[in-house]
């Protein structure tokens, strides 16, 4: 019974982190525009990553898609982490590394969810 609550908590944390960035991405806040301009992906990268994160956040709570949603969240955070390490830096606009830390947390929790939901992978069931 405890596993259900752990899974639920991990999904909520991942979804909240992903969803809270949508306001910045979809309203073209200067912080978000700065990041995606530096990555050479403004505005397409900003908007498309927001859409992908929104979809992943919702699908985390659908039993048939939770593994794939966790995989999607993990993948987007992997790209974010690489962007921080090689282009943006750990600290962006004096945020004390908050965005980088949130990316690491989301990446880690998504990996845990992927492991916990590995039996949901359709082609492995056969």
Steps between C-alpha positions, in 0.01 A plus 500: 500500500789739570624468141178655372555809714866527401410472132227758538733741684770461236249562219361808674847646557604439139174644366514807724858578397415458132174694521640794697739584215214520248398846614850628420518320166152578370499866607849563357641617831844661460674218691361236269562703186861556613561129551355392166668787314835389643419146386407628152150361535280805561198492462446151353704317766336688784146435383553140384679401821211650695249297301702181547530561875128574528412174323744300714360655819147394415590153369692417821160446660363266231584137576560400138737789431680562830822323397516690173418829674780440752733416209401823325555705815835331555603572141407867511685541829803319358513760223453778758786363712729476197403855403594623846829311504619597153328826402310682774703424810370370831382845605277689257415867560611483865255220589760327722463183293129458572404403144789253482401347834136468392615330179710252702210425737255452213749283311566282806136460599405423139765227488361351821149508352622335182649218706186464710280490187728290279235229481277747316719484190271347241753313288658333805174344616492244220 
